[in-house]
Amino acid sequence: MAYTQSDHPSNNITGRATDVRGQVRPASVRAVIKLVRAARENGTPLYPFSTGLNFGYGGKSPTMAGSLLVDLGALNAIRMTVDKRNGRVLPVAVIGPGVTQGALYDFLEEHHPNLTFNVTGSARATSIIGNALDRGVGYFGPRKEDLFGLAVVCGNGKLLRTGFRRLKRSPLGTSNPYGLGPMLDGLFFQSNFGIVVSACFRLVPKRPRQVALSLSLRREEDLPAFIDELANCKREGLIESVTHIANRARTHATLAYGVTRYLEEQCAYTPERAFGEAESVMDLIAPGEWASLGAITGTRAQVKANLAEIRKRMKGLARVRPITHQLLDTAYAVAHKLRFIPVARANAAAISAIRPLHTLALGVPTDAAIDNLLWKFGRTDLNAAQLDQSNCGLLFINPALPLDGAFVAKFIDEMKKTAARHYHDTLYITINIETPTSLVAVINLLFDRSNLEGVKRAHFCADRMLDKIHAMGLEVYRARADMMAAIVRRDPHYWAIIHSLKTRLDPDGIIAPGRYDAQPAAPGPRPPPSRA
């Protein structure tokens, strides 16, 4: 059933939600165990979520109707790992699924300012564990690499600890990520085998020198060479972070609100005048079709040497701009003071919009991207965590791609053609070089959820794009709740094996039925024990 604006508990910005029977919020791990055991007895399907802000993938809307939503937000403890021999804090935190990007960042800034972590471009209120388990990609790398030592309430009602966390009070539990024997952690990424109630999360010591790196491609036809050269920089350690390469539509959409807000608040522009000038300002920031953001960190000498080598390699391909807090502060102070001059005003507005975004590459979460969506749909009265309450419609179609510039360029062209055939002339695209050998794309369709016909068109377009992805021998690396049927149809044998594994840990099929799994029949009550 399609929803637009609604108080329905599983309402979300994909424009589709599933009927649920209610929502509970367990306050402890023991309460989660009790809930799962009760659900086994009465055949109640459970759909756990961390904060419910899985924007563009289905939010907290379950795959199976009639599920009971399980809000894990109260499991929000943060516990640092301490070496008991010397009292030294190790770069690992044990966190619950309710711990958000914003909460962990604020905690570290107050108590351990020498540490940071792998942030994503989504809101401060998004869950770290929830995103990592769905294999989200941050600015330092794939989030799944940050998580180990899981504590999981399986569908059989038993608590399982993976790796060395199974050893009670052992110093290995929060320091050694591998354990002994088969590594079970991977069973609980993109799966419905159990409910993860805590995990070890790797933190990152701040480096002496941190520079965000912005690169603007000069000619669109050079995109294949640009991707290939950035891949070389990644492989050779010149750029250690994930490199996010965004198209013009994505970049402008991300910056628009920051630019117009500066013009309104600092230059006394009307909203209409600010909107009219914003496009020229954004052309100044991102004049080409593709621009990237990454980071270089290390000692001052390392950063200087890496930056010099990157400039050499990108000569003729892209403009290279190192960005630091000091550079932004100095440039903004000068441009803002001279804002009566058009060029200076444009620069001040541009820096005002860029400031919260460039720090993502340095480990500082921000609501800026979500605030831009709220602004676009006329709901600046809402905060980022309330995006689902707006008319914003957003669908993600995120394929894994070979790290091959020519193939990526061809793929993007095919996606654009497919979308244009189905009334979507604008695609918002980010290409992420996540590891030295892998690349993923984040493609989103925007639409207005108050227009039911527009919701249908967007979903039909997204389905056809998925068909094209499959026809090219590819697959998405992260799935929306509503696309599981098409994914399972493509390879039913593989998903049958996945389901057979599920039956060992969740014999009654009560945990998120159909999510990253073949769609089963609705679970029923367990038969009473035999009296024989």
C-alpha positions as CSV (number, residue, x, y, z in Angstrom):
1,M,0.0,0.0,0.0
2,A,1.3,3.5,-0.9
3,Y,1.3,6.2,1.8
4,T,1.9,9.9,1.5
5,Q,1.8,12.1,4.7
6,S,0.6,10.0,7.6
7,D,1.0,9.3,11.3
8,H,1.5,5.6,10.4
9,P,4.3,4.3,12.5
10,S,6.2,3.0,9.5
11,N,5.7,6.0,7.3
12,N,8.9,6.8,5.4
13,I,10.3,8.8,2.5
14,T,10.2,5.9,0.0
15,G,6.5,6.5,-0.3
16,R,5.7,2.9,0.7
17,A,4.9,1.6,4.2
18,T,3.6,-1.7,5.6
19,D,0.9,-2.1,8.2
20,V,2.2,-3.0,11.6
21,R,0.6,-4.2,14.8
22,G,2.4,-1.8,17.1
23,Q,5.7,-0.7,18.5
24,V,7.7,-1.6,21.6
25,R,10.9,-0.1,23.1
26,P,12.9,-2.6,25.2
27,A,15.0,-0.9,27.8
28,S,17.6,-3.6,28.2
29,V,19.2,-6.7,26.6
30,R,17.3,-8.8,29.0
31,A,14.0,-7.2,27.8
32,V,15.0,-8.0,24.2
33,I,15.5,-11.6,25.0
34,K,12.2,-11.8,26.8
35,L,10.5,-10.1,23.8
36,V,12.0,-12.6,21.3
37,R,11.0,-15.6,23.5
38,A,7.4,-14.3,23.7
39,A,7.3,-13.7,20.0
40,R,8.3,-17.3,19.4
41,E,5.5,-18.5,21.5
42,N,2.7,-16.5,19.8
43,G,4.2,-16.3,16.3
44,T,4.6,-12.5,16.2
45,P,7.0,-11.3,13.5
46,L,9.4,-8.7,14.9
47,Y,11.0,-5.9,12.9
48,P,13.9,-4.3,14.9
49,F,15.3,-0.9,14.1
50,S,18.0,1.2,15.7
51,T,16.7,4.8,15.2
52,G,14.4,4.2,12.2
53,L,16.3,6.7,10.0
54,N,17.3,4.3,7.2
55,F,16.5,7.1,4.8
56,G,15.7,6.1,1.2
57,Y,15.8,2.3,2.0
58,G,12.5,1.9,3.7
59,G,13.0,3.5,7.1
60,K,11.5,1.3,9.8
61,S,8.8,-0.1,7.5
62,P,8.9,-3.9,7.7
63,T,8.9,-6.3,4.7
64,M,6.0,-8.4,6.2
65,A,2.7,-6.8,7.2
66,G,1.6,-7.3,10.7
67,S,5.0,-7.1,12.2
68,L,5.7,-5.6,15.7
69,L,8.2,-2.8,15.4
70,V,11.1,-3.1,18.0
71,D,12.7,0.3,18.7
72,L,16.3,-0.3,20.0
73,G,16.9,3.4,20.7
74,A,17.1,2.9,24.4
75,L,20.1,0.6,24.1
76,N,22.4,3.7,23.8
77,A,25.3,3.0,26.2
78,I,28.9,4.0,25.2
79,R,31.7,2.1,26.9
80,M,35.3,2.8,26.1
81,T,37.9,0.0,26.1
82,V,40.7,0.5,28.6
83,D,44.0,-1.4,28.9
84,K,43.9,-2.4,32.6
85,R,47.7,-2.7,32.7
86,N,48.4,0.9,32.1
87,G,45.0,2.6,32.1
88,R,45.4,3.7,28.5
89,V,42.2,4.1,26.5
90,L,42.2,2.0,23.3
91,P,40.5,3.2,20.1
92,V,37.5,0.9,20.5
93,A,34.1,1.7,21.9
94,V,31.4,-0.8,22.9
95,I,28.1,0.7,21.8
96,G,24.5,-0.2,21.5
97,P,22.3,0.2,18.4
98,G,20.7,3.4,19.9
99,V,24.1,5.2,19.8
100,T,23.9,7.8,17.0
101,Q,26.7,9.6,15.1
102,G,26.0,12.8,16.9
103,A,26.0,11.2,20.4
104,L,29.3,9.4,19.8
105,Y,30.9,12.5,18.3
106,D,29.9,14.7,21.2
107,F,31.0,12.0,23.7
108,L,34.4,11.8,22.1
109,E,34.9,15.5,21.9
110,E,34.2,15.9,25.6
111,H,36.0,12.8,27.0
112,H,38.5,11.7,24.3
113,P,39.1,14.6,21.8
114,N,42.1,12.8,20.3
115,L,39.8,10.2,18.8
116,T,37.3,10.4,16.0
117,F,35.4,7.8,13.8
118,N,34.2,6.9,10.4
119,V,31.2,9.1,9.7
120,T,28.6,9.1,6.9
121,G,27.0,12.0,5.2
122,S,23.6,11.3,6.7
123,A,22.1,12.9,9.8
124,R,23.7,13.1,13.3
125,A,20.7,11.2,14.6
126,T,21.4,8.1,12.5
127,S,22.5,4.8,14.2
128,I,26.1,3.7,13.9
129,I,25.4,0.0,14.3
130,G,22.2,0.1,12.1
131,N,24.2,1.7,9.2
132,A,27.2,-0.6,9.7
133,L,25.1,-3.7,9.7
134,D,23.5,-2.6,6.4
135,R,27.0,-2.1,5.0
136,G,26.9,1.7,4.8
137,V,30.0,3.6,3.5
138,G,31.5,6.4,5.5
139,Y,34.2,8.9,4.6
140,F,37.0,6.7,6.0
141,G,35.9,3.4,4.5
142,P,33.2,0.7,4.5
143,R,31.4,0.8,7.9
144,K,31.3,-3.0,8.1
145,E,35.1,-2.9,8.7
146,D,34.6,-0.9,11.8
147,L,32.3,-3.4,13.6
148,F,33.3,-6.6,15.4
149,G,32.6,-8.6,18.6
150,L,28.8,-8.5,18.2
151,A,26.3,-9.4,20.9
152,V,23.2,-10.8,19.2
153,V,19.8,-12.0,20.5
154,C,19.1,-14.8,17.9
155,G,15.6,-15.7,16.8
156,N,15.9,-18.8,19.1
157,G,15.9,-16.5,22.1
158,K,19.5,-17.1,23.0
159,L,22.3,-14.5,23.4
160,L,25.3,-15.1,21.1
161,R,28.6,-13.2,21.4
162,T,30.9,-13.4,18.4
163,G,34.7,-13.5,18.3
164,F,36.4,-13.3,21.7
165,R,33.5,-11.4,23.3
166,R,32.3,-14.9,24.1
167,L,35.1,-15.0,26.7
168,K,33.7,-13.3,29.8
169,R,35.9,-10.6,31.3
170,S,38.7,-11.3,28.7
171,P,40.8,-8.4,27.5
172,L,40.6,-10.0,24.1
173,G,36.9,-9.4,23.7
174,T,37.2,-5.8,22.8
175,S,40.7,-5.8,21.2
176,N,41.0,-8.8,18.9
177,P,38.5,-8.6,16.1
178,Y,38.9,-12.2,14.8
179,G,38.4,-14.7,17.6
180,L,39.0,-18.4,17.1
181,G,37.3,-20.6,14.5
182,P,34.8,-19.5,11.8
183,M,34.1,-15.7,12.0
184,L,30.4,-15.4,12.7
185,D,30.2,-11.6,12.6
186,G,29.4,-11.7,8.9
187,L,26.3,-13.7,9.4
188,F,24.6,-10.7,11.0
189,F,25.4,-8.1,8.3
190,Q,22.5,-7.6,6.0
191,S,20.7,-10.5,7.5
192,N,17.6,-11.3,9.7
193,F,19.2,-14.0,11.8
194,G,19.0,-12.0,15.1
195,I,18.9,-8.7,16.8
196,V,22.3,-7.1,17.4
197,V,22.2,-5.4,20.9
198,S,25.8,-4.2,21.1
199,A,29.1,-4.3,19.2
200,C,32.7,-3.2,19.3
201,F,33.3,-0.2,17.1
202,R,36.7,0.9,15.9
203,L,37.7,4.5,16.6
204,V,40.3,6.5,14.7
205,P,43.1,8.5,16.4
206,K,43.3,12.0,14.9
207,R,46.3,12.6,12.8
208,P,48.6,15.6,13.3
209,R,47.6,17.1,10.0
210,Q,44.2,16.7,8.4
211,V,43.3,18.2,5.1
212,A,40.0,17.7,3.1
213,L,40.7,17.4,-0.6
214,S,38.3,18.8,-3.2
215,L,38.8,18.0,-6.8
216,S,36.7,19.4,-9.7
217,L,36.9,17.6,-13.0
218,R,37.6,20.0,-15.9
219,R,35.9,18.0,-18.7
220,E,33.1,15.6,-18.4
221,E,34.6,13.3,-21.1
222,D,37.6,12.7,-18.8
223,L,35.5,11.0,-16.1
224,P,36.9,7.5,-16.9
225,A,40.5,8.8,-16.6
226,F,39.6,10.7,-13.4
227,I,38.2,7.6,-11.7
228,D,41.1,5.5,-12.8
229,E,43.7,8.0,-11.5
230,L,41.8,8.4,-8.2
231,A,41.8,4.6,-7.9
232,N,45.6,4.6,-8.4
233,C,45.9,7.3,-5.6
234,K,43.8,5.0,-3.4
235,R,45.9,1.9,-4.1
236,E,49.2,3.7,-3.5
237,G,48.1,5.3,-0.2
238,L,48.1,8.9,-1.4
239,I,44.4,9.2,-0.5
240,E,43.5,6.9,2.4
241,S,39.9,8.0,2.8
242,V,36.9,7.0,0.7
243,T,36.8,9.3,-2.4
244,H,33.2,10.5,-3.0
245,I,32.7,11.7,-6.6
246,A,29.4,13.5,-7.0
247,N,27.7,14.7,-10.2
248,R,26.6,18.4,-10.6
249,A,23.0,17.7,-9.6
250,R,24.0,16.0,-6.3
251,T,26.6,18.7,-5.4
252,H,24.2,21.5,-6.1
253,A,21.3,19.9,-4.2
254,T,23.6,19.4,-1.2
255,L,24.8,23.0,-1.2
256,A,21.7,25.0,-2.2
257,Y,20.2,25.5,1.3
258,G,23.5,26.7,2.8
259,V,23.9,29.2,0.0
260,T,20.4,30.6,0.2
261,R,20.4,30.7,4.0
262,Y,23.6,32.9,3.9
263,L,22.1,35.3,1.4
264,E,18.9,35.6,3.4
265,E,20.4,35.9,6.8
266,Q,23.6,37.8,6.1
267,C,22.6,39.8,3.1
268,A,19.0,40.5,3.9
269,Y,17.8,38.9,0.6
270,T,14.2,37.8,0.1
271,P,13.9,34.0,-0.4
272,E,13.0,34.6,-4.0
273,R,16.1,36.7,-4.6
274,A,18.4,34.3,-2.7
275,F,17.1,31.4,-4.8
276,G,17.7,33.3,-8.0
277,E,21.3,34.1,-7.1
278,A,22.1,30.7,-5.6
279,E,22.7,28.9,-8.9
280,S,25.5,31.3,-9.9
281,V,27.1,30.9,-6.5
282,M,27.0,27.1,-6.9
283,D,28.5,27.4,-10.4
284,L,31.4,29.1,-8.7
285,I,31.8,26.2,-6.2
286,A,31.2,23.3,-8.6
287,P,31.4,24.6,-12.2
288,G,31.9,21.1,-13.8
289,E,29.8,18.0,-14.0
290,W,31.8,16.0,-11.5
291,A,33.6,16.9,-8.2
292,S,35.1,14.8,-5.5
293,L,35.8,15.0,-1.8
294,G,38.3,13.0,0.2
295,A,40.9,13.5,2.8
296,I,44.7,13.4,3.3
297,T,46.0,12.9,6.8
298,G,49.3,12.3,8.5
299,T,52.3,14.3,9.5
300,R,52.7,17.7,7.9
301,A,55.5,16.4,5.7
302,Q,53.4,13.4,4.6
303,V,50.4,15.5,3.7
304,K,52.6,18.0,1.8
305,A,54.2,15.2,-0.2
306,N,50.9,13.4,-1.0
307,L,49.3,16.7,-2.0
308,A,52.1,17.5,-4.3
309,E,52.0,14.1,-6.0
310,I,48.2,14.3,-6.4
311,R,48.5,17.8,-8.0
312,K,51.0,16.3,-10.4
313,R,48.8,13.4,-11.4
314,M,45.6,15.5,-11.7
315,K,47.2,18.2,-13.8
316,G,45.0,18.8,-16.8
317,L,42.3,16.5,-15.4
318,A,41.0,18.4,-12.3
319,R,41.4,21.4,-10.1
320,V,42.8,20.4,-6.8
321,R,41.8,22.3,-3.7
322,P,43.1,21.5,-0.2
323,I,40.6,22.6,2.5
324,T,41.3,23.2,6.1
325,H,39.4,25.0,8.9
326,Q,42.0,27.8,8.9
327,L,41.7,28.3,5.1
328,L,37.9,28.5,5.3
329,D,37.9,30.8,8.3
330,T,40.3,33.2,6.7
331,A,38.7,33.2,3.3
332,Y,35.2,33.6,4.9
333,A,36.2,36.5,7.1
334,V,37.6,38.5,4.1
335,A,34.7,37.6,1.7
336,H,32.0,38.2,4.3
337,K,33.4,41.7,5.1
338,L,33.3,42.5,1.4
339,R,29.9,40.9,0.6
340,F,28.6,44.1,-1.0
341,I,30.9,43.1,-3.9
342,P,29.1,40.3,-6.0
343,V,32.2,38.1,-6.3
344,A,33.0,38.4,-2.6
345,R,29.4,37.8,-1.7
346,A,29.3,34.6,-3.8
347,N,32.5,33.4,-2.2
348,A,31.2,34.0,1.3
349,A,27.9,32.2,0.5
350,A,29.9,29.3,-1.0
351,I,32.2,28.9,2.0
352,S,29.2,29.1,4.3
353,A,27.6,26.2,2.5
354,I,30.8,24.2,2.2
355,R,32.0,24.6,5.8
356,P,29.8,21.8,7.5
357,L,30.3,19.4,4.5
358,H,34.1,19.4,4.1
359,T,34.4,18.4,7.8
360,L,32.7,15.1,6.9
361,A,35.9,13.9,5.4
362,L,37.6,14.7,8.7
363,G,35.2,12.7,10.9
364,V,32.6,15.4,11.9
365,P,28.9,14.4,11.4
366,T,26.4,17.0,10.1
367,D,22.8,17.4,9.3
368,A,23.5,19.6,6.3
369,A,22.5,17.0,3.6
370,I,19.2,16.3,5.2
371,D,18.5,20.0,6.0
372,N,18.9,20.6,2.2
373,L,16.2,18.0,1.5
374,L,13.9,19.6,4.1
375,W,14.5,23.0,2.5
376,K,13.8,21.7,-1.0
377,F,10.4,20.4,0.2
378,G,9.5,23.5,2.2
379,R,9.9,22.0,5.7
380,T,12.7,23.9,7.3
381,D,10.6,23.9,10.5
382,L,11.5,20.2,10.9
383,N,14.8,18.8,12.1
384,A,16.8,16.2,10.2
385,A,15.4,13.3,12.3
386,Q,11.9,14.3,11.2
387,L,12.5,14.0,7.4
388,D,9.9,11.2,7.1
389,Q,7.3,13.8,8.2
390,S,7.9,15.9,5.1
391,N,6.6,15.4,1.6
392,C,10.2,14.5,0.5
393,G,10.3,11.3,-1.6
394,L,13.6,9.5,-1.9
395,L,14.6,6.1,-3.4
396,F,18.1,4.8,-3.4
397,I,19.3,2.5,-6.1
398,N,22.9,1.6,-5.1
399,P,24.9,-0.8,-7.3
400,A,28.3,-2.2,-6.7
401,L,30.5,-1.5,-9.7
402,P,33.9,-2.7,-11.0
403,L,36.7,-0.1,-10.3
404,D,37.0,0.6,-14.0
405,G,36.5,4.2,-15.2
406,A,35.2,3.3,-18.7
407,F,32.7,0.8,-17.4
408,V,31.5,3.3,-14.7
409,A,31.0,6.0,-17.4
410,K,29.0,3.6,-19.6
411,F,26.9,2.5,-16.6
412,I,26.0,6.0,-15.6
413,D,24.9,6.8,-19.2
414,E,22.7,3.7,-19.1
415,M,21.2,4.8,-15.8
416,K,20.4,8.3,-17.2
417,K,18.8,6.9,-20.3
418,T,16.6,4.5,-18.3
419,A,15.6,7.2,-15.8
420,A,14.8,9.7,-18.6
421,R,12.5,7.1,-20.3
422,H,10.4,7.1,-17.1
423,Y,10.1,10.9,-16.4
424,H,13.2,11.3,-14.3
425,D,15.6,13.6,-16.2
426,T,17.7,14.3,-13.1
427,L,19.6,11.7,-11.2
428,Y,21.6,12.5,-8.1
429,I,24.7,10.4,-8.3
430,T,27.7,9.8,-6.0
431,I,30.5,7.3,-6.9
432,N,32.4,6.1,-3.9
433,I,35.9,4.5,-4.2
434,E,35.6,2.6,-1.0
435,T,38.6,0.3,-1.1
436,P,41.6,-0.2,-3.4
437,T,39.6,-2.7,-5.4
438,S,36.0,-1.8,-5.0
439,L,33.6,1.0,-6.0
440,V,29.9,1.6,-5.2
441,A,27.5,4.1,-6.6
442,V,24.7,5.9,-4.6
443,I,21.9,7.0,-7.0
444,N,18.8,8.5,-5.8
445,L,15.5,9.6,-7.3
446,L,13.7,12.6,-5.7
447,F,9.9,13.0,-5.9
448,D,7.0,14.6,-4.0
449,R,5.2,12.1,-1.9
450,S,2.1,14.3,-1.9
451,N,1.6,13.3,-5.5
452,L,0.5,9.7,-5.6
453,E,1.1,9.4,-9.4
454,G,4.6,10.7,-8.9
455,V,5.2,8.1,-6.2
456,K,4.1,5.3,-8.6
457,R,6.3,6.7,-11.4
458,A,9.3,6.9,-9.1
459,H,8.9,3.3,-8.0
460,F,8.4,2.1,-11.6
461,C,11.5,4.0,-12.7
462,A,13.5,2.5,-9.8
463,D,12.4,-1.0,-10.7
464,R,13.5,-0.5,-14.3
465,M,16.8,0.8,-13.2
466,L,17.2,-2.3,-11.0
467,D,16.4,-4.4,-14.1
468,K,19.1,-2.6,-16.1
469,I,21.6,-3.2,-13.2
470,H,20.8,-6.9,-13.3
471,A,21.0,-7.0,-17.2
472,M,24.5,-5.6,-17.0
473,G,25.6,-8.4,-14.7
474,L,25.6,-6.3,-11.5
475,E,23.8,-6.1,-8.2
476,V,23.0,-3.5,-5.6
477,Y,25.3,-3.5,-2.5
478,R,22.5,-2.3,-0.3
479,A,18.8,-3.1,-0.8
480,R,15.6,-1.2,-0.1
481,A,12.9,-3.2,1.8
482,D,10.6,-3.1,-1.2
483,M,13.1,-4.6,-3.7
484,M,13.8,-7.9,-2.0
485,A,11.3,-9.9,-4.2
486,A,13.1,-8.9,-7.4
487,I,16.5,-9.6,-5.9
488,V,15.4,-13.1,-4.7
489,R,13.8,-13.9,-8.1
490,R,17.2,-13.3,-9.8
491,D,19.0,-16.0,-7.8
492,P,16.5,-18.1,-5.8
493,H,19.0,-20.9,-5.1
494,Y,21.4,-18.5,-3.3
495,W,18.7,-17.0,-1.2
496,A,17.3,-20.5,-0.4
497,I,20.7,-21.3,1.1
498,I,20.6,-18.0,3.1
499,H,17.2,-19.0,4.4
500,S,18.4,-22.5,5.4
501,L,21.1,-20.7,7.6
502,K,18.4,-18.6,9.1
503,T,16.4,-21.6,10.3
504,R,19.3,-22.6,12.5
505,L,19.4,-19.3,14.4
506,D,15.7,-18.3,14.0
507,P,13.8,-21.5,13.6
508,D,10.4,-19.9,13.8
509,G,11.2,-17.1,11.3
510,I,10.2,-14.2,13.6
511,I,13.0,-11.7,13.1
512,A,12.4,-9.4,10.1
513,P,10.8,-12.0,7.8
514,G,11.7,-11.3,4.2
515,R,14.4,-8.8,4.9
516,Y,17.6,-9.9,3.1
517,D,15.9,-13.3,2.8
518,A,13.4,-15.1,0.7
519,Q,9.8,-14.1,1.6
520,P,8.4,-16.8,3.9
521,A,4.9,-17.5,5.0
522,A,3.9,-15.5,8.1
523,P,5.1,-17.2,11.3
524,G,2.5,-18.8,13.4
525,P,2.3,-19.7,17.1
526,R,4.5,-22.5,18.3
527,P,2.6,-25.8,18.9
528,P,2.3,-26.7,22.6
529,P,4.9,-29.0,24.0
530,S,4.1,-32.7,23.7
531,R,2.8,-34.4,26.9
532,A,4.2,-37.8,25.8
